[in-house]
């Protein structure tokens, strides 16, 4: 676990505050740059205390599990494996036909992929296992009932967004980078305000998705893609607090993810319409 020793106290909040809160923590202290970890600050000002890097070895199991879940999700999406008793989402409906088997496993794989990537945010924290279990439950339930209502997909993405905000609250610094110009942070704000804003924005988009699903279902992929875009951007902003602001470069790729997701949603609808005919 991440820890710090300051004036004889060991507390994760002290570590986060000392690492992120610029020079306000102790008048003379130099706070490491955003994402700076480990013993990179070799000398601290008198009275500032020291902080220790958590061992990389403790992160390896979490990283491996996250990557395995991500790879499994990618396999479910890409590889058209036939019905079997070893690999795949094995529920009653998936054994009715190869078409349903393939559709549900691809759908389940998409949320497994999201789960694996989001898990990387919570490596070496107390929220890794709770997030994993909750996200897997959301993914399974979404795949189980996805054909019953068009709002299942936006509801599942919305649930993952809220889950990410909830688990991130306790591990984020009180003051966090919330605005970036290029690859550099140039705007800071309170984590509570930021996470509440992201949750509120996700809620608005989800409610709009419910309205669209009822009156303009053909536009639903755009709403789903917007929810996914917001989730991706939020994940990259959170990750930048721990792993460096350069990581925000991947946030710009979220626009590509949005286009690909919307295109995939439309193609899936076209295929389903063709099968129904």
Short mmCIF file of the C-alpha atoms (twelve columns), coordinates in Angstrom:
data_MODEL
# 
_entry.id   MODEL 
# 
loop_
_atom_site.group_PDB 
_atom_site.id 
_atom_site.type_symbol 
_atom_site.label_atom_id 
_atom_site.label_alt_id 
_atom_site.label_comp_id 
_atom_site.label_asym_id 
_atom_site.label_seq_id 
_atom_site.Cartn_x 
_atom_site.Cartn_y 
_atom_site.Cartn_z 
_atom_site.pdbx_PDB_model_num 
ATOM 1   C CA . UNK A 1   0.000   0.000   0.000   1 
ATOM 2   C CA . UNK A 2   1.090   3.594   -0.511  1 
ATOM 3   C CA . UNK A 3   2.389   5.078   2.736   1 
ATOM 4   C CA . UNK A 4   4.299   7.988   4.232   1 
ATOM 5   C CA . UNK A 5   5.960   8.738   7.510   1 
ATOM 6   C CA . UNK A 6   5.633   12.362  8.624   1 
ATOM 7   C CA . UNK A 7   6.296   13.365  12.224  1 
ATOM 8   C CA . UNK A 8   5.936   9.731   13.256  1 
ATOM 9   C CA . UNK A 9   2.535   9.306   11.590  1 
ATOM 10  C CA . UNK A 10  1.823   6.847   8.785   1 
ATOM 11  C CA . UNK A 11  -1.240  7.702   6.773   1 
ATOM 12  C CA . UNK A 12  -2.231  7.517   3.098   1 
ATOM 13  C CA . UNK A 13  -3.763  11.002  3.245   1 
ATOM 14  C CA . UNK A 14  -0.443  12.481  4.375   1 
ATOM 15  C CA . UNK A 15  1.248   10.855  1.403   1 
ATOM 16  C CA . UNK A 16  -1.263  12.146  -1.077  1 
ATOM 17  C CA . UNK A 17  -1.331  15.653  0.353   1 
ATOM 18  C CA . UNK A 18  2.449   15.895  0.517   1 
ATOM 19  C CA . UNK A 19  2.846   14.562  -3.004  1 
ATOM 20  C CA . UNK A 20  0.258   16.679  -4.773  1 
ATOM 21  C CA . UNK A 21  -0.555  19.858  -2.874  1 
ATOM 22  C CA . UNK A 22  2.311   21.941  -4.314  1 
ATOM 23  C CA . UNK A 23  4.234   23.989  -1.758  1 
ATOM 24  C CA . UNK A 24  1.299   24.563  0.551   1 
ATOM 25  C CA . UNK A 25  1.942   21.492  2.682   1 
ATOM 26  C CA . UNK A 26  5.031   22.813  4.479   1 
ATOM 27  C CA . UNK A 27  6.168   26.234  3.454   1 
ATOM 28  C CA . UNK A 28  9.648   25.073  2.437   1 
ATOM 29  C CA . UNK A 29  8.770   21.703  0.937   1 
ATOM 30  C CA . UNK A 30  9.012   21.036  -2.760  1 
ATOM 31  C CA . UNK A 31  6.071   18.888  -3.817  1 
ATOM 32  C CA . UNK A 32  6.893   16.339  -6.517  1 
ATOM 33  C CA . UNK A 33  5.429   16.945  -9.951  1 
ATOM 34  C CA . UNK A 34  2.141   15.337  -10.796 1 
ATOM 35  C CA . UNK A 35  2.603   11.612  -11.162 1 
ATOM 36  C CA . UNK A 36  6.052   11.665  -9.502  1 
ATOM 37  C CA . UNK A 37  6.514   8.580   -7.376  1 
ATOM 38  C CA . UNK A 38  9.116   6.808   -5.360  1 
ATOM 39  C CA . UNK A 39  12.352  8.143   -3.942  1 
ATOM 40  C CA . UNK A 40  12.880  10.674  -6.734  1 
ATOM 41  C CA . UNK A 41  12.999  13.560  -4.270  1 
ATOM 42  C CA . UNK A 42  16.236  12.588  -2.580  1 
ATOM 43  C CA . UNK A 43  16.526  15.591  -0.282  1 
ATOM 44  C CA . UNK A 44  13.677  17.286  1.510   1 
ATOM 45  C CA . UNK A 45  13.714  20.602  3.302   1 
ATOM 46  C CA . UNK A 46  14.203  20.458  7.082   1 
ATOM 47  C CA . UNK A 47  11.066  19.379  8.883   1 
ATOM 48  C CA . UNK A 48  9.351   18.188  5.720   1 
ATOM 49  C CA . UNK A 49  9.582   14.503  6.465   1 
ATOM 50  C CA . UNK A 50  10.054  11.781  3.887   1 
ATOM 51  C CA . UNK A 51  7.840   9.448   1.935   1 
ATOM 52  C CA . UNK A 52  8.462   5.937   0.761   1 
ATOM 53  C CA . UNK A 53  7.620   4.326   -2.500  1 
ATOM 54  C CA . UNK A 54  5.357   1.311   -2.311  1 
ATOM 55  C CA . UNK A 55  7.132   -1.732  -3.695  1 
ATOM 56  C CA . UNK A 56  6.550   -2.440  -7.341  1 
ATOM 57  C CA . UNK A 57  6.351   -6.135  -6.535  1 
ATOM 58  C CA . UNK A 58  3.095   -5.579  -4.660  1 
ATOM 59  C CA . UNK A 59  1.537   -4.147  -7.831  1 
ATOM 60  C CA . UNK A 60  2.482   -7.005  -10.155 1 
ATOM 61  C CA . UNK A 61  -0.405  -9.399  -9.273  1 
ATOM 62  C CA . UNK A 62  -2.967  -6.632  -9.780  1 
ATOM 63  C CA . UNK A 63  -1.428  -5.602  -13.086 1 
ATOM 64  C CA . UNK A 64  -1.348  -9.190  -14.334 1 
ATOM 65  C CA . UNK A 65  -4.979  -9.835  -13.360 1 
ATOM 66  C CA . UNK A 66  -6.112  -6.567  -14.975 1 
ATOM 67  C CA . UNK A 67  -4.301  -7.399  -18.211 1 
ATOM 68  C CA . UNK A 68  -5.697  -10.953 -18.209 1 
ATOM 69  C CA . UNK A 69  -9.258  -9.634  -17.890 1 
ATOM 70  C CA . UNK A 70  -8.561  -7.101  -20.650 1 
ATOM 71  C CA . UNK A 71  -7.124  -9.814  -22.915 1 
ATOM 72  C CA . UNK A 72  -10.073 -12.114 -22.178 1 
ATOM 73  C CA . UNK A 73  -12.490 -9.345  -23.106 1 
ATOM 74  C CA . UNK A 74  -10.598 -8.742  -26.357 1 
ATOM 75  C CA . UNK A 75  -10.762 -12.474 -27.168 1 
ATOM 76  C CA . UNK A 76  -14.521 -12.515 -26.589 1 
ATOM 77  C CA . UNK A 77  -14.917 -9.561  -28.946 1 
ATOM 78  C CA . UNK A 78  -12.568 -10.594 -31.741 1 
ATOM 79  C CA . UNK A 79  -12.403 -14.402 -31.778 1 
ATOM 80  C CA . UNK A 80  -15.596 -16.058 -33.137 1 
ATOM 81  C CA . UNK A 81  -15.285 -19.246 -31.077 1 
ATOM 82  C CA . UNK A 82  -18.167 -21.700 -31.190 1 
ATOM 83  C CA . UNK A 83  -20.329 -22.851 -28.312 1 
ATOM 84  C CA . UNK A 84  -18.387 -24.902 -25.781 1 
ATOM 85  C CA . UNK A 85  -18.289 -25.787 -22.093 1 
ATOM 86  C CA . UNK A 86  -14.947 -24.158 -21.300 1 
ATOM 87  C CA . UNK A 87  -14.787 -20.603 -22.630 1 
ATOM 88  C CA . UNK A 88  -17.621 -18.120 -23.019 1 
ATOM 89  C CA . UNK A 89  -20.720 -16.747 -21.350 1 
ATOM 90  C CA . UNK A 90  -22.699 -19.872 -20.581 1 
ATOM 91  C CA . UNK A 91  -26.303 -18.987 -19.847 1 
ATOM 92  C CA . UNK A 92  -29.516 -20.540 -21.138 1 
ATOM 93  C CA . UNK A 93  -30.071 -18.103 -24.003 1 
ATOM 94  C CA . UNK A 94  -26.550 -18.487 -25.420 1 
ATOM 95  C CA . UNK A 95  -27.211 -22.172 -26.140 1 
ATOM 96  C CA . UNK A 96  -30.256 -21.425 -28.277 1 
ATOM 97  C CA . UNK A 97  -28.235 -20.555 -31.382 1 
ATOM 98  C CA . UNK A 98  -24.763 -19.659 -32.594 1 
ATOM 99  C CA . UNK A 99  -25.953 -16.139 -33.409 1 
ATOM 100 C CA . UNK A 100 -27.087 -15.443 -29.838 1 
ATOM 101 C CA . UNK A 101 -23.946 -17.113 -28.465 1 
ATOM 102 C CA . UNK A 102 -21.723 -14.876 -30.547 1 
ATOM 103 C CA . UNK A 103 -23.689 -11.682 -29.847 1 
ATOM 104 C CA . UNK A 104 -23.825 -12.115 -26.084 1 
ATOM 105 C CA . UNK A 105 -20.185 -13.145 -25.770 1 
ATOM 106 C CA . UNK A 106 -19.086 -10.149 -27.841 1 
ATOM 107 C CA . UNK A 107 -21.266 -7.905  -25.663 1 
ATOM 108 C CA . UNK A 108 -19.910 -9.436  -22.450 1 
ATOM 109 C CA . UNK A 109 -16.369 -9.149  -23.809 1 
ATOM 110 C CA . UNK A 110 -16.798 -5.411  -24.356 1 
ATOM 111 C CA . UNK A 111 -17.596 -4.836  -20.685 1 
ATOM 112 C CA . UNK A 112 -14.838 -7.230  -19.590 1 
ATOM 113 C CA . UNK A 113 -12.415 -5.139  -21.627 1 
ATOM 114 C CA . UNK A 114 -13.640 -1.965  -19.924 1 
ATOM 115 C CA . UNK A 115 -13.377 -3.631  -16.503 1 
ATOM 116 C CA . UNK A 116 -9.789  -4.734  -17.062 1 
ATOM 117 C CA . UNK A 117 -8.680  -1.282  -18.183 1 
ATOM 118 C CA . UNK A 118 -10.464 0.537   -15.354 1 
ATOM 119 C CA . UNK A 119 -8.961  -1.860  -12.811 1 
ATOM 120 C CA . UNK A 120 -5.533  -0.409  -13.607 1 
ATOM 121 C CA . UNK A 121 -6.648  2.736   -11.759 1 
ATOM 122 C CA . UNK A 122 -6.980  0.887   -8.457  1 
ATOM 123 C CA . UNK A 123 -3.887  -1.318  -8.384  1 
ATOM 124 C CA . UNK A 124 -2.389  -1.562  -4.890  1 
ATOM 125 C CA . UNK A 125 -5.420  0.057   -3.266  1 
ATOM 126 C CA . UNK A 126 -8.151  -1.291  -1.007  1 
ATOM 127 C CA . UNK A 127 -10.698 -0.713  -3.794  1 
ATOM 128 C CA . UNK A 128 -9.222  -3.126  -6.328  1 
ATOM 129 C CA . UNK A 129 -11.234 -6.193  -5.273  1 
ATOM 130 C CA . UNK A 130 -14.529 -4.330  -4.637  1 
ATOM 131 C CA . UNK A 131 -14.302 -2.616  -8.018  1 
ATOM 132 C CA . UNK A 132 -13.487 -5.918  -9.728  1 
ATOM 133 C CA . UNK A 133 -16.443 -7.753  -8.187  1 
ATOM 134 C CA . UNK A 134 -18.904 -4.915  -8.795  1 
ATOM 135 C CA . UNK A 135 -17.769 -4.361  -12.399 1 
ATOM 136 C CA . UNK A 136 -17.968 -8.090  -13.208 1 
ATOM 137 C CA . UNK A 137 -21.496 -8.168  -11.757 1 
ATOM 138 C CA . UNK A 138 -22.509 -5.169  -13.908 1 
ATOM 139 C CA . UNK A 139 -20.977 -6.802  -16.997 1 
ATOM 140 C CA . UNK A 140 -22.714 -10.138 -16.430 1 
ATOM 141 C CA . UNK A 141 -26.127 -8.593  -15.716 1 
ATOM 142 C CA . UNK A 142 -25.856 -6.344  -18.762 1 
ATOM 143 C CA . UNK A 143 -25.035 -9.289  -21.024 1 
ATOM 144 C CA . UNK A 144 -27.780 -11.400 -19.450 1 
ATOM 145 C CA . UNK A 145 -30.584 -8.897  -20.149 1 
ATOM 146 C CA . UNK A 146 -29.167 -6.856  -23.037 1 
ATOM 147 C CA . UNK A 147 -31.882 -7.896  -25.473 1 
ATOM 148 C CA . UNK A 148 -34.740 -6.894  -23.148 1 
ATOM 149 C CA . UNK A 149 -34.315 -3.131  -23.339 1 
ATOM 150 C CA . UNK A 150 -32.243 -0.654  -25.375 1 
ATOM 151 C CA . UNK A 151 -31.271 1.234   -22.209 1 
ATOM 152 C CA . UNK A 152 -29.275 -1.696  -20.793 1 
ATOM 153 C CA . UNK A 153 -26.061 -0.577  -22.511 1 
ATOM 154 C CA . UNK A 154 -26.182 3.076   -21.371 1 
ATOM 155 C CA . UNK A 155 -27.244 1.927   -17.900 1 
ATOM 156 C CA . UNK A 156 -24.242 -0.411  -17.641 1 
ATOM 157 C CA . UNK A 157 -21.784 2.267   -18.824 1 
ATOM 158 C CA . UNK A 158 -23.376 4.746   -16.426 1 
ATOM 159 C CA . UNK A 159 -23.022 2.254   -13.560 1 
ATOM 160 C CA . UNK A 160 -19.317 1.787   -14.342 1 
ATOM 161 C CA . UNK A 161 -18.870 5.566   -14.415 1 
ATOM 162 C CA . UNK A 162 -20.430 5.994   -10.967 1 
ATOM 163 C CA . UNK A 163 -18.457 3.038   -9.634  1 
ATOM 164 C CA . UNK A 164 -15.212 4.582   -10.908 1 
ATOM 165 C CA . UNK A 165 -15.967 7.931   -9.269  1 
ATOM 166 C CA . UNK A 166 -16.953 6.272   -5.992  1 
ATOM 167 C CA . UNK A 167 -13.821 4.119   -5.736  1 
ATOM 168 C CA . UNK A 168 -11.523 6.922   -6.904  1 
ATOM 169 C CA . UNK A 169 -12.708 9.368   -4.256  1 
ATOM 170 C CA . UNK A 170 -10.651 7.914   -1.421  1 
ATOM 171 C CA . UNK A 171 -7.437  7.448   -3.410  1 
ATOM 172 C CA . UNK A 172 -7.306  10.818  -5.159  1 
ATOM 173 C CA . UNK A 173 -5.553  13.847  -3.623  1 
ATOM 174 C CA . UNK A 174 -7.688  16.623  -2.203  1 
ATOM 175 C CA . UNK A 175 -6.381  18.942  -4.914  1 
ATOM 176 C CA . UNK A 176 -5.992  17.320  -8.339  1 
ATOM 177 C CA . UNK A 177 -5.126  18.354  -11.856 1 
ATOM 178 C CA . UNK A 178 -8.354  18.874  -13.788 1 
ATOM 179 C CA . UNK A 179 -7.235  20.880  -16.803 1 
ATOM 180 C CA . UNK A 180 -4.480  20.078  -19.263 1 
ATOM 181 C CA . UNK A 181 -2.910  22.049  -22.087 1 
ATOM 182 C CA . UNK A 182 -1.193  19.605  -24.361 1 
ATOM 183 C CA . UNK A 183 0.506   17.160  -22.006 1 
ATOM 184 C CA . UNK A 184 0.903   19.547  -19.087 1 
ATOM 185 C CA . UNK A 185 -1.444  20.207  -16.179 1 
ATOM 186 C CA . UNK A 186 -2.292  23.890  -15.807 1 
ATOM 187 C CA . UNK A 187 -5.493  23.814  -13.769 1 
ATOM 188 C CA . UNK A 188 -6.202  22.374  -10.316 1 
ATOM 189 C CA . UNK A 189 -9.358  21.820  -8.334  1 
ATOM 190 C CA . UNK A 190 -10.933 19.945  -5.446  1 
ATOM 191 C CA . UNK A 191 -11.513 16.244  -6.054  1 
ATOM 192 C CA . UNK A 192 -15.021 16.434  -4.572  1 
ATOM 193 C CA . UNK A 193 -16.133 19.086  -7.030  1 
ATOM 194 C CA . UNK A 194 -14.537 17.275  -9.953  1 
ATOM 195 C CA . UNK A 195 -16.045 13.863  -9.193  1 
ATOM 196 C CA . UNK A 196 -19.478 15.325  -8.457  1 
ATOM 197 C CA . UNK A 197 -19.351 17.194  -11.767 1 
ATOM 198 C CA . UNK A 198 -18.430 14.017  -13.645 1 
ATOM 199 C CA . UNK A 199 -21.196 12.043  -11.904 1 
ATOM 200 C CA . UNK A 200 -23.746 14.770  -12.640 1 
ATOM 201 C CA . UNK A 201 -22.719 14.996  -16.299 1 
ATOM 202 C CA . UNK A 202 -22.931 11.205  -16.656 1 
ATOM 203 C CA . UNK A 203 -26.388 11.287  -15.057 1 
ATOM 204 C CA . UNK A 204 -27.605 13.929  -17.508 1 
ATOM 205 C CA . UNK A 205 -26.327 11.959  -20.498 1 
ATOM 206 C CA . UNK A 206 -27.887 8.752   -19.165 1 
ATOM 207 C CA . UNK A 207 -31.281 10.436  -18.688 1 
ATOM 208 C CA . UNK A 208 -30.992 11.792  -22.224 1 
ATOM 209 C CA . UNK A 209 -30.268 8.228   -23.381 1 
ATOM 210 C CA . UNK A 210 -33.483 7.021   -21.747 1 
ATOM 211 C CA . UNK A 211 -35.413 9.710   -23.635 1 
ATOM 212 C CA . UNK A 212 -33.647 8.868   -26.907 1 
ATOM 213 C CA . UNK A 213 -34.286 5.138   -26.432 1 
ATOM 214 C CA . UNK A 214 -38.002 5.859   -26.215 1 
ATOM 215 C CA . UNK A 215 -38.424 8.333   -29.064 1 
ATOM 216 C CA . UNK A 216 -35.294 8.155   -31.275 1 
ATOM 217 C CA . UNK A 217 -33.730 4.734   -30.833 1 
ATOM 218 C CA . UNK A 218 -31.669 5.158   -33.999 1 
ATOM 219 C CA . UNK A 219 -29.658 7.890   -32.223 1 
ATOM 220 C CA . UNK A 220 -28.960 5.743   -29.150 1 
ATOM 221 C CA . UNK A 221 -25.462 4.678   -30.308 1 
ATOM 222 C CA . UNK A 222 -24.407 8.334   -30.197 1 
ATOM 223 C CA . UNK A 223 -25.575 8.625   -26.580 1 
ATOM 224 C CA . UNK A 224 -23.840 5.363   -25.660 1 
ATOM 225 C CA . UNK A 225 -20.666 6.604   -27.304 1 
ATOM 226 C CA . UNK A 226 -20.873 9.895   -25.415 1 
ATOM 227 C CA . UNK A 227 -21.176 8.058   -22.099 1 
ATOM 228 C CA . UNK A 228 -18.198 5.910   -23.039 1 
ATOM 229 C CA . UNK A 229 -16.205 9.002   -24.028 1 
ATOM 230 C CA . UNK A 230 -16.923 10.640  -20.669 1 
ATOM 231 C CA . UNK A 231 -15.915 7.466   -18.823 1 
ATOM 232 C CA . UNK A 232 -12.667 7.255   -20.801 1 
ATOM 233 C CA . UNK A 233 -11.736 10.890  -20.219 1 
ATOM 234 C CA . UNK A 234 -12.464 10.566  -16.503 1 
ATOM 235 C CA . UNK A 235 -10.298 7.448   -16.295 1 
ATOM 236 C CA . UNK A 236 -7.350  9.175   -17.968 1 
ATOM 237 C CA . UNK A 237 -7.627  12.234  -15.719 1 
ATOM 238 C CA . UNK A 238 -7.642  9.979   -12.637 1 
ATOM 239 C CA . UNK A 239 -4.713  7.928   -13.957 1 
ATOM 240 C CA . UNK A 240 -2.702  11.089  -14.653 1 
ATOM 241 C CA . UNK A 241 -2.756  11.938  -10.948 1 
ATOM 242 C CA . UNK A 242 -0.747  8.800   -10.186 1 
ATOM 243 C CA . UNK A 243 1.217   7.919   -13.293 1 
ATOM 244 C CA . UNK A 244 2.108   11.306  -14.775 1 
ATOM 245 C CA . UNK A 245 0.433   13.973  -16.836 1 
ATOM 246 C CA . UNK A 246 1.905   12.558  -20.045 1 
ATOM 247 C CA . UNK A 247 -0.696  9.812   -19.745 1 
ATOM 248 C CA . UNK A 248 -3.354  12.356  -20.684 1 
ATOM 249 C CA . UNK A 249 -2.168  11.905  -24.287 1 
ATOM 250 C CA . UNK A 250 -4.196  8.707   -24.333 1 
ATOM 251 C CA . UNK A 251 -7.213  10.761  -23.312 1 
ATOM 252 C CA . UNK A 252 -7.178  12.391  -26.710 1 
ATOM 253 C CA . UNK A 253 -7.546  8.918   -28.210 1 
ATOM 254 C CA . UNK A 254 -10.942 8.731   -26.534 1 
ATOM 255 C CA . UNK A 255 -12.326 10.571  -29.546 1 
ATOM 256 C CA . UNK A 256 -11.177 7.675   -31.719 1 
ATOM 257 C CA . UNK A 257 -12.811 5.259   -29.259 1 
ATOM 258 C CA . UNK A 258 -16.044 7.244   -29.584 1 
ATOM 259 C CA . UNK A 259 -16.086 6.975   -33.384 1 
ATOM 260 C CA . UNK A 260 -15.245 3.255   -33.334 1 
ATOM 261 C CA . UNK A 261 -17.865 2.519   -30.695 1 
ATOM 262 C CA . UNK A 262 -20.631 4.391   -32.527 1 
ATOM 263 C CA . UNK A 263 -19.732 2.659   -35.805 1 
ATOM 264 C CA . UNK A 264 -19.752 -0.725  -34.063 1 
ATOM 265 C CA . UNK A 265 -23.145 -0.020  -32.491 1 
ATOM 266 C CA . UNK A 266 -24.668 0.904   -35.848 1 
ATOM 267 C CA . UNK A 267 -23.182 -2.159  -37.566 1 
ATOM 268 C CA . UNK A 268 -24.527 -4.387  -34.793 1 
ATOM 269 C CA . UNK A 269 -28.016 -2.924  -35.264 1 
ATOM 270 C CA . UNK A 270 -27.789 -3.509  -39.019 1 
ATOM 271 C CA . UNK A 271 -26.756 -7.131  -38.487 1 
ATOM 272 C CA . UNK A 272 -29.548 -7.731  -35.984 1 
ATOM 273 C CA . UNK A 273 -32.075 -6.215  -38.368 1 
ATOM 274 C CA . UNK A 274 -30.833 -8.508  -41.130 1 
ATOM 275 C CA . UNK A 275 -31.112 -11.591 -38.917 1 
ATOM 276 C CA . UNK A 276 -34.642 -10.650 -37.831 1 
ATOM 277 C CA . UNK A 277 -35.709 -10.297 -41.465 1 
# 
